[in-house]
Amino acid sequence: MHRINYGVTFAKEANIVFGSENWLHTFEIPLPYKISSVQFPKCDIVHQNCHILNQVISQLSAVRTGVTANINNTIDVIHRLVKKADFNLDTRSQSRSKRGLFDFIGSISRSLFGTATVKDVQKLARHINILAERNNKFAKAMSHHDEELSSFMTNTDSRFSNMMRGIQKNYDSIQNVSFETAKFVAHFEDVSLKLSNLFIDQMNDSSVITKYLEELNIGIHEMVKGKLSPFLISPKILNDAIKHIKLILSDKFKGFYLLNSDPAYYYSDCSMLFARKHSTLYVTLKFPISTFAFPLYLYKITSYSVPVNVTSTHATQILDLSEYFVVTHNNQYYASLSFDKLRSCSGTNTLYCSHSLPLVSAVKTNCISSLYFNSKSDIHKQCDFRFLLNTIQPSIEQIFDNTLLVHKTNTLAFECQNKHSIVKGCNFCFIHIPCRCSLSTDSIFVPKKIEQCQNNTDTITVLHPVNLALIQHFFSHETYNSILGDTVFTKPINIDIPKIHIFNHTFSNILAPQFEKNCKGNTKRTHSIYITV
């Protein structure tokens, strides 16, 4: 967005939220438990069929031993990465001593990831204690914790439990087969078929467990690095949590909104903390909420010099603009802010700021809001334009990805993939340049671009603004009624304005003789003379 006729551009930087709070939601994730390697019973009858059976049982034992080792090694890795935290505390009490509070935080600080406040840690501890004590029949339900901005649920991943039950079932069946073989050697064909099926089931279960352990390992390592993995909390479970949080907000916290409902955001940019209690992992995600249903739009403001006319080196410019401007999605409220205010905000496409920013109603205007809303009359009244002498020099500035602002050039030479062209220069114009095109002037070179380049046509567009501030000063409203802050022309517009006489007085030459005369008079009257530098 530009108001180039006033020398101002608004570049969209990101979405932004002020006064952002966090809804803390804790997921309870059961971890696998260690198992011991159990040997299958062997057939001890001296018979060829029994010998064949023992070979199959040996293969099954090897598979089970490998699975057991894989499970136990994975658990050891998890325990090394996520230390056990002691949450057996009465976290409901608000009268505990400061010493006790910090002892508690210190005892689990090594097992937590991320920037966690005391309040965050207390919420996580409460969630863990409550989840550990919950009745099994409520294990899959999501619960809202009292009147706090928090909730918790059990992330029931039943794959490991189901697989272990399957392995145990296979083990029991193999035992029965061994006994059957010992008793009924004559019916070995039937037993052999049953044994083959069990072997296939065992191999399938082993493969599924190996895949599960690999995914769990990846998920834990990603979590320790600060990123949530879909292997740890699946998109379906995360999406269900998002839906439930939105329902709780609409029901019990009216006027608060979840700012991001896209699960992909939480896998890439979310804040979280985690802890382990025995064989259970607790992961708390921070879901950003705000009183605004939609983020504000953040714009970076840049001010440029606008030449008085096509021949002059004098210019006008607004010099006292803020660095950034924010406005609500419906343009009802706005505010100005500096870069320092953005330092504490976090995020990429959407910035989340914990501090609040007072917003101004769009009914009350100032210079920046008038420029943004393209209100000519308010701009003329509220903006402080400065007249700058001999400030226009040959220059090229990038104002948007494919747009260059050009000052005082004689010729413009373009070198693109399929063609070369030379066009007449300009005193003040902006150019939409195609991708993979370079631009040269008498003294300046702009190289080709391929990244952040969206103009995929071969057309070079040169547009010419006007100095609307100067026109408003010298001409009546009817003269420039059709010209707005973003109106541009395909050809330079020559506007005749009254001749401006610029006087430059040397005030020291005027003041010095009078000062010397006063000094002589004061000396005669023996008055003291003070000169302040």
Protein Blocks (a to p, Z undefined) as FASTA:
>chain_A
ZZfknopacddfbdcdehiacdddddddddddddddddddddfbdcfklmmmmmmmmmmm
mmmmmmmmmmmmmmmmmmmmmccddfbbcfkbckbcfklmmmmmmmmmmmpgcjddfklm
mmmmmmmmmmmmpcfklmmpccdehjbdcdddddddfklmmmmmmmmmmmmmmmmmmmmm
mmmmmlmmmmmmmmmmmmmmmmmmmmmmmmmmmmmmmmmmmmmnopacfklmgfklmmmm
mmmmmmmmmmmmghiacfbfcfklmmmmpccddddehjaccddddddddfbfbdcddddd
ddddddfblmbcbdcddfkbcfbdcddfkopaccdddfklmmmpgcjkbccdfbdcdddd
fklccfklmmmnopaklmmmmpccdddehkbccddddfbfklccdehifbdcdddfkbcc
dddddfbdcddddehiacddfkbccdddfbhpablbfbdcddddddfklmmmmmcfklmm
mpcfklccfbdcdddddddddddddfklmmmmmmmmmmmmmmmnopacdddZZ
